Amino acid sequence: MSFVEYISAGSSGRLDCIRRQIVAYETPYKPGAAFYQDFTDALIAGRRAETDELSLQRCVRNQSVPARKSHYDDLRRHWLAMPTIHLPFVPLDRALWEPPGLVVGISPELGLQKPDGVTLVTKLWLKDKEPAPEAIRAMHWLLTHHMESLHPGGQAAVLDFRREQLLLPTRRPYKKGYESWLVSEATGLAKLWNSLAKSA
């Protein structure tokens, strides 16, 4: 679960999101447990060395779980179908957003330098389900709000792999009080998490 998935879910969906994450936190750590981590690592390595196809093919071949292998192969095909964004790799930093009672990690995976020199500070959306507009807008806000820490002068971007869309912030300004609304959502998540964790 991520914070942006939480805010775009309905009330029952929010409960399910948090319950799944509580179970994940209570499960002993196993290397490679994150479903998409191997793919993300291979994508970054391939873009850094400009060996995208080779790196992703090797990653797919090394998967022992059939479901994960199938997902990875789909993602591999989507990436190779988007050559216009196979731009020079730029390393990025990370940041934390710390509203009351919660810490949200801001970890864009891919820095891509455009021909004009501006770096796309890119968050990957690898899931089958299309990202909700609220989730995209929140990701853009969080990236932009922390850009000085992530990559000064960068441009926020979300890459929806399955639909092969690079989503950039629109010119539409955020509504007055948007940050306060995000903070209230984060506070609500923290309270709900604590309540469910105590009753688990």
Rosetta blueprint (number, residue, H / E / L):
1 M L
2 S L
3 F H
4 V H
5 E H
6 Y H
7 I H
8 S L
9 A L
10 G L
11 S H
12 S H
13 G H
14 R H
15 L H
16 D H
17 C H
18 I H
19 R H
20 R H
21 Q H
22 I H
23 V H
24 A H
25 Y H
26 E H
27 T L
28 P L
29 Y L
30 K L
31 P L
32 G L
33 A L
34 A L
35 F L
36 Y L
37 Q H
38 D H
39 F H
40 T H
41 D H
42 A H
43 L H
44 I H
45 A H
46 G H
47 R H
48 R H
49 A H
50 E L
51 T L
52 D H
53 E H
54 L H
55 S H
56 L H
57 Q H
58 R H
59 C H
60 V H
61 R H
62 N L
63 Q L
64 S L
65 V L
66 P H
67 A H
68 R H
69 K H
70 S H
71 H H
72 Y H
73 D H
74 D H
75 L H
76 R H
77 R H
78 H H
79 W H
80 L H
81 A L
82 M L
83 P H
84 T H
85 I H
86 H L
87 L L
88 P L
89 F E
90 V E
91 P L
92 L L
93 D L
94 R L
95 A E
96 L E
97 W E
98 E L
99 P L
100 P L
101 G L
102 L L
103 V L
104 V E
105 G E
106 I E
107 S L
108 P L
109 E L
110 L E
111 G E
112 L E
113 Q E
114 K L
115 P L
116 D L
117 G L
118 V L
119 T E
120 L E
121 V E
122 T E
123 K E
124 L E
125 W E
126 L L
127 K L
128 D L
129 K L
130 E L
131 P L
132 A L
133 P H
134 E H
135 A H
136 I H
137 R H
138 A H
139 M H
140 H H
141 W H
142 L H
143 L H
144 T H
145 H H
146 H L
147 M H
148 E H
149 S H
150 L H
151 H L
152 P L
153 G L
154 G L
155 Q E
156 A E
157 A E
158 V E
159 L E
160 D E
161 F L
162 R L
163 R L
164 E L
165 Q E
166 L E
167 L E
168 L L
169 P L
170 T L
171 R L
172 R L
173 P L
174 Y L
175 K L
176 K L
177 G L
178 Y H
179 E H
180 S H
181 W H
182 L H
183 V H
184 S H
185 E H
186 A H
187 T H
188 G H
189 L H
190 A H
191 K H
192 L H
193 W H
194 N H
195 S H
196 L H
197 A H
198 K H
199 S H
200 A L
